[in-house]
Amino acid sequence: SSITIKEIFLAVEEGLDLTPCTVCTGLEAEDPCVRMDECLVNSVWREASEHILSYFESITLAAVLEKNQDQVNLLLQRRAAAADS
């Protein structure tokens, strides 16, 4: 199975939340938003966050490397040259 970009973000503990309110559940004492009950756009941010998570889940590391093969080769050449000097 291929590694997705979402898996990479999660592995390095880099959040994918658009705003602090997308992690609000209304159930936890440490929720960052105290106005969740009266917020009119929380559902909008949640849906946007779901779309972004789905997008990053659909992209594999292999696809990114393949799409950018010329840049990858250039970076590898630069690293090899730097190691030789």
Summary of the structure (lengths in Angstrom):
residues: 85
radius of gyration: 19.0
end to end distance: 37.9
largest distance: 61.4
contacts: 174
relative contact order: 0.16
helix: 64%
strand: 2%
